[in-house]
């Protein structure tokens, strides 16, 4: 793919429920991605089971080559409508995107999706498909750079009903708000966090329904090469430095010894910025040719904590542009300014990292790096690793 599909979702549970009745399933395929948002009838355990079954069936069948008719027929027959309320046990929206950025959307009893092109909402022509006695609406879109698809569950439409907003938020009002969010938010994750935060506020922090947003943004790939730790064999220093100057990706060094290798091998000057130091985080440094130079394990550990919070279904924005320290700058670069992150990990052992008096949770450098890579993958980043 010449572009990057930035896919992310966030949810809040109905007040008092431990499980969310909405479920999102995102799976890669040989030809692109499939994303399914399903909303189970009711809330709690029952709704969670129903929505999970729906999303899993849809994603698995489509990935394995089933037609949309076969898939929807299986879902409808597996989860019949409620005989008392005459409602579908589980509604869904399916988005299937191939490597040529052709998007197919199928909607069953769910709120209309939102499509933004060049920053503006575009009305998409829909076809009615009858499967059994059920109506499914199909759409096709040719996606381009900068386009966004937003899919919501009906909990968003109902936000504020009977409270701040007598009749709830409503589709038109949500459309206007998402229009603004899409203009200012570079990533799906930040947009979703802002949106879910507003929904929670409208519910006065006591959501009356499970609420979810799924966002797919078509972005230009942005690459970061992150170098952390010196190689286990000094003979590999030259290979490490070759990678540091290769390509036009952003370059980050995490670790004093690694920075000294770059300084020595590249004959660079390095200046430490004492103003960036806090009581918990060592200062950053500046070196020509590198976008960021930080201390290693402490900064990475704090960054891991922030990204874990950011990846949770919390709607708070943990990236504060006003904070000037290595952790905040690193977090922002990894979460906002990248789609692909290449880790170059030196396996030389620093005795300080094995010191039992070292702060708890920071004893093992490789464990922190591994967890950080996993959290970045959860955030939708493409992550690779090279060990030296």
C-alpha positions, -999 to 999 in steps of 0.1 A, spaced: 0 0 0 13 34 -9 -8 49 19 -14 39 54 -47 29 69 -49 43 104 -76 22 121 -86 27 157 -116 24 179 -126 34 214 -156 26 236 -172 34 269 -195 9 287 -230 16 299 -228 29 334 -225 0 359 -215 -26 334 -181 -43 334 -184 -55 297 -191 -35 267 -221 -45 245 -203 -31 214 -175 -50 198 -150 -41 171 -130 -67 151 -102 -56 128 -84 -82 108 -57 -79 80 -63 -99 49 -42 -108 19 -58 -79 1 -63 -52 28 -83 -50 59 -118 -59 73 -133 -39 102 -166 -48 118 -185 -28 145 -213 -47 161 -238 -36 187 -254 -63 208 -290 -59 220 -292 -46 255 -260 -43 276 -237 -63 298 -227 -99 293 -255 -109 269 -249 -79 246 -211 -85 247 -215 -122 237 -239 -113 208 -218 -85 194 -186 -106 197 -202 -135 178 -214 -111 151 -181 -94 146 -161 -127 147 -184 -144 123 -183 -115 98 -146 -109 99 -137 -146 98 -161 -155 69 -151 -125 48 -114 -131 54 -118 -167 42 -135 -158 10 -172 -159 18 -195 -135 -1 -212 -107 17 -245 -123 11 -233 -156 27 -218 -138 56 -248 -116 64 -272 -146 59 -251 -166 84 -252 -138 110 -289 -131 106 -297 -168 109 -274 -173 138 -287 -144 157 -325 -141 150 -345 -111 160 -359 -107 195 -395 -120 195 -406 -96 223 -390 -63 210 -389 -72 173 -353 -60 171 -322 -76 158 -302 -92 185 -271 -76 170 -266 -48 145 -234 -43 126 -214 -22 101 -188 -40 80 -160 -21 62 -138 -40 38 -109 -21 21 -85 -36 -5 -50 -27 -15 -63 -3 -41 -83 16 -15 -116 4 -27 -139 4 3 -171 -16 6 -195 -8 35 -225 -29 46 -248 -16 72 -275 -35 91 -298 -16 115 -269 6 126 -264 44 124 -253 57 90 -215 59 87 -197 92 81 -174 98 52 -151 129 49 -132 138 18 -110 169 16 -123 177 51 -159 178 40 -187 153 46 -198 135 15 -232 118 10 -226 83 -3 -250 65 -26 -264 34 -10 -281 3 -24 -307 -18 -6 -299 -55 -4 -326 -79 8 -314 -110 25 -343 -131 38 -365 -105 53 -337 -82 63 -326 -50 47 -289 -43 43 -275 -11 28 -243 -14 7 -219 14 -4 -187 16 -24 -161 43 -20 -128 49 -37 -106 62 -9 -78 87 -14 -51 103 8 -67 123 37 -101 105 35 -118 94 67 -146 69 75 -162 72 110 -186 45 122 -205 48 155 -228 28 176 -262 42 186 -250 50 221 -234 81 205 -267 92 190 -284 89 224 -257 107 243 -273 134 265 -308 122 261 -330 133 290 -302 153 304 -280 179 287 -298 173 254 -335 164 256 -335 143 224 -299 131 224 -269 143 203 -283 132 169 -266 123 136 -265 158 122 -249 173 153 -224 144 154 -216 150 118 -208 187 124 -186 178 154 -167 150 135 -162 174 106 -143 197 130 -124 168 146 -112 155 113 -97 188 104 -76 191 135 -67 155 146 -39 138 127 -46 103 140 -76 81 145 -68 74 181 -67 110 192 -99 118 172 -117 88 189 -105 98 223 -119 133 219 -152 120 205 -157 95 233 -148 121 259 -176 144 246 -201 115 246 -192 107 282 -196 143 292 -230 144 275 -240 114 296 -228 133 327 -202 105 333 -229 79 336 -234 65 300 -269 52 294 -257 30 266 -225 14 253 -209 39 230 -182 32 203 -165 49 175 -144 32 148 -123 55 126 -103 47 95 -80 74 82 -60 72 49 -26 87 58 8 92 42 33 68 57 55 84 83 86 64 94 107 66 126 139 47 132 145 43 170 179 32 182 181 20 218 211 4 235 246 -4 222 252 -36 203 264 -67 222 295 -67 200 315 -35 194 321 -47 158 285 -39 151 288 -3 160 296 6 124 265 -13 112 244 6 138 257 39 126 251 30 89 214 25 98 214 58 117 222 78 85 202 56 61 170 68 45 149 99 52 130 87 82 129 105 115 158 94 138 155 89 176 182 77 199 173 65 234 202 59 256 234 77 266 258 50 254 241 48 220 243 85 217 280 85 224 285 59 197 268 81 172 287 111 184 320 93 181 314 75 148 298 104 130 320 130 146 290 150 158 286 176 186 261 168 213 245 194 236 225 185 267 193 205 274 191 209 311 158 228 309 141 196 297 150 176 329 123 168 355 125 150 388 115 117 371 130 121 336 166 129 325 172 157 300 172 154 263 201 163 240 206 177 206 227 162 178 227 172 142 209 147 120 187 133 148 152 144 157 154 134 193 181 121 217 170 109 252 182 89 281 173 52 278 155 30 303 139 56 325 125 76 296 113 45 278 96 32 309 77 64 315 68 65 278 55 29 280 32 40 309 18 69 290 11 48 259 -6 21 279 -29 47 293 -35 61 258 -43 27 245 -68 20 272 -105 28 266 -100 60 285 -109 91 265 -84 114 282 -56 127 260 -23 119 276 -2 137 251 3 173 264 21 195 240 29 219 268 51 194 286 88 197 276 106 166 286 120 135 269 90 113 277 64 137 264 83 145 233 90 108 226 54 98 232 41 125 209 65 115 181 56 78 184 18 83 187 12 113 165 41 116 141 45 81 129 28 52 112 58 28 109 84 24 136 117 5 132 134 -5 164 172 -11 164 179 -28 198 214 -33 212 216 -63 235 247 -51 255 239 -55 292 241 -23 313 248 -35 349 228 -6 362 196 -21 347 201 -52 368 207 -33 401 181 -44 427 180 -8 440 170 5 406 133 18 405 108 -11 404 96 -19 369 128 -7 352 152 -35 359 150 -52 325 156 -30 295 145 -56 269 112 -62 287 104 -25 285 112 -24 249 92 -55 241 62 -41 259 65 -8 242 65 -24 208 34 -44 217 16 -12 229 26 6 197 11 -23 176 -21 -20 196 -21 16 187 -22 6 150 15 12 142 35 -10 119 65 -21 141 97 -39 131 127 -49 153 164 -56 146 185 -69 175 222 -62 175 
